[in-house]
Amino acid sequence: MVKVPEKYQERYGKADTGRLPPGVSNPVDVHVGNRLRQRRTLLGLSQEKLGEAVGLTFQQIQKYEKGANRIGASRLFQFSEVLDVEISYFFDEMPPEIRTRRGAYNTGLKDQDQEILQPNPMARRETLELVRYYYQITNPDVRKNVFELAKTLARGDKG
């Protein structure tokens, strides 16, 4: 914690505690929660099933996924085991603004662009379902054709 000299406290505040205003989720917790939801959905697990696997209610899983509750180290380890991922998976693809502790921590989220808290398109249910269905196609030729079709449609949509 940085202690600000008394003569500057009125101008700069007493200390940079790194704390967020009450009721505001920490961006790291939001990101980890999004990654938890992404992996759970990709595996086709409901919140209830994941909760059963780790001894929690689906409501608690919901709070973790929204970033409303922080996931402790032992619980994160448990999730990594059940979801068959390395612990680092939950921190992968973290936006640099969050990773470097700039922006959101220094000025308060109410003053920041809320964009860093928005899940990226890769974390949306639609994307996860599309990936799951894509890999359920067992014929490699058909799967390649679906891939090429998606690329063609995406290019045509831009023009």
C-alpha positions in Angstrom: 0.0 0.0 0.0 1.3 3.5 -0.9 1.1 6.0 1.9 0.6 9.6 0.6 2.2 12.4 2.6 -0.3 14.3 4.6 0.2 17.6 2.8 -0.9 15.9 -0.5 -3.8 13.8 0.9 -6.5 16.3 0.0 -5.3 16.4 -3.6 -4.4 12.7 -4.2 -6.3 10.8 -1.5 -4.9 9.0 1.5 -3.7 5.8 -0.1 -4.1 3.6 -3.2 -5.6 0.5 -1.6 -6.4 -1.1 -4.9 -9.9 -1.7 -3.6 -13.0 -1.3 -5.8 -16.2 0.5 -4.7 -18.7 -1.7 -2.8 -20.8 -3.8 -5.2 -18.3 -3.6 -8.1 -16.8 -6.9 -9.1 -13.1 -7.2 -9.5 -12.2 -7.4 -13.3 -10.0 -10.4 -12.6 -12.8 -12.3 -10.9 -15.1 -11.4 -13.8 -12.6 -12.8 -16.3 -12.0 -16.0 -14.3 -15.7 -16.4 -14.0 -16.2 -16.0 -17.7 -13.5 -18.6 -18.4 -15.2 -21.0 -15.9 -18.5 -20.5 -17.8 -16.8 -20.9 -21.2 -15.2 -24.2 -20.3 -18.3 -25.6 -18.5 -20.5 -24.7 -21.5 -17.9 -26.1 -24.0 -18.0 -29.4 -22.1 -21.8 -29.4 -22.1 -22.1 -29.3 -18.3 -25.0 -27.5 -16.6 -24.2 -25.2 -13.6 -26.0 -27.9 -11.5 -23.8 -30.7 -12.7 -20.6 -28.7 -12.2 -21.9 -27.8 -8.7 -22.5 -31.4 -7.9 -19.0 -32.4 -9.0 -17.4 -29.9 -6.6 -20.0 -29.9 -3.8 -21.7 -26.5 -4.5 -25.1 -25.3 -5.5 -25.8 -24.0 -9.0 -26.4 -20.6 -7.4 -22.8 -20.5 -6.1 -21.5 -21.6 -9.6 -23.6 -18.7 -11.0 -22.0 -16.2 -8.6 -18.6 -17.4 -9.5 -19.3 -17.2 -13.2 -20.5 -13.6 -12.9 -17.5 -12.6 -10.9 -19.8 -11.7 -7.9 -17.9 -14.1 -5.7 -14.1 -14.6 -5.8 -12.9 -18.2 -6.4 -10.3 -19.3 -3.8 -7.1 -21.1 -4.8 -8.3 -24.5 -3.6 -11.6 -24.2 -5.4 -9.9 -23.0 -8.6 -7.7 -26.1 -8.4 -10.8 -28.3 -8.0 -12.5 -26.6 -11.0 -9.3 -27.2 -13.1 -9.4 -30.9 -12.2 -13.1 -31.4 -12.9 -13.0 -29.3 -16.2 -9.7 -31.0 -17.2 -7.7 -27.7 -17.8 -4.6 -26.2 -16.3 -5.1 -23.5 -13.7 -3.6 -21.0 -16.1 -6.5 -21.6 -18.4 -8.7 -19.4 -16.2 -6.2 -16.5 -16.7 -5.6 -17.0 -20.4 -6.7 -14.3 -22.8 -7.0 -11.8 -19.9 -7.0 -8.2 -21.4 -3.8 -6.3 -20.8 -5.7 -3.6 -18.9 -6.6 -6.1 -16.2 -3.3 -8.1 -16.3 -1.2 -5.0 -15.7 -3.5 -3.6 -13.0 -3.8 -0.3 -14.8 -7.0 1.5 -15.5 -9.7 -0.2 -13.5 -7.7 -0.3 -10.2 -6.3 3.2 -10.2 -9.4 5.3 -10.8 -12.4 3.2 -10.0 -14.6 1.4 -12.5 -17.4 3.9 -12.5 -15.0 6.3 -14.3 -13.6 3.7 -16.6 -14.9 2.4 -19.9 -16.9 -0.7 -19.0 -15.5 -2.5 -22.1 -12.9 -4.4 -20.1 -15.7 -6.1 -18.2 -17.6 -7.2 -21.3 -17.0 -10.9 -22.2 -15.4 -11.3 -25.6 -17.2 -13.1 -28.4 -15.3 -16.3 -27.7 -17.0 -16.5 -24.3 -20.6 -16.2 -25.6 -22.9 -19.2 -25.4 -23.5 -19.1 -29.2 -19.8 -19.4 -29.9 -19.3 -22.2 -27.5 -22.3 -24.1 -28.9 -21.1 -23.6 -32.4 -17.7 -25.0 -31.5 -19.2 -28.0 -29.7 -21.5 -28.8 -32.6 -18.7 -28.4 -35.1 -16.6 -31.0 -33.3 -19.5 -33.4 -33.1 -19.3 -33.7 -36.9 -17.4 -37.0 -37.3 -16.7 -36.9 -41.0 -13.5 -34.8 -41.5 -14.5 -33.9 -45.1 -17.9 -32.6 -43.9 -16.3 -30.7 -41.1 -13.8 -29.1 -43.5 -16.7 -28.1 -45.8 -18.6 -26.5 -42.9 -15.4 -24.6 -41.9 -14.9 -23.3 -45.5 -18.6 -22.4 -45.7 -18.3 -20.3 -42.5 -15.3 -18.5 -43.8 -17.0 -17.7 -47.1 -20.1 -16.5 -45.4 -18.1 -14.3 -43.0 -16.2 -12.7 -45.9 -19.4 -12.1 -47.8 -21.0 -10.4 -44.8 -18.2 -7.8 -44.6 -18.8 -6.4 -48.1 
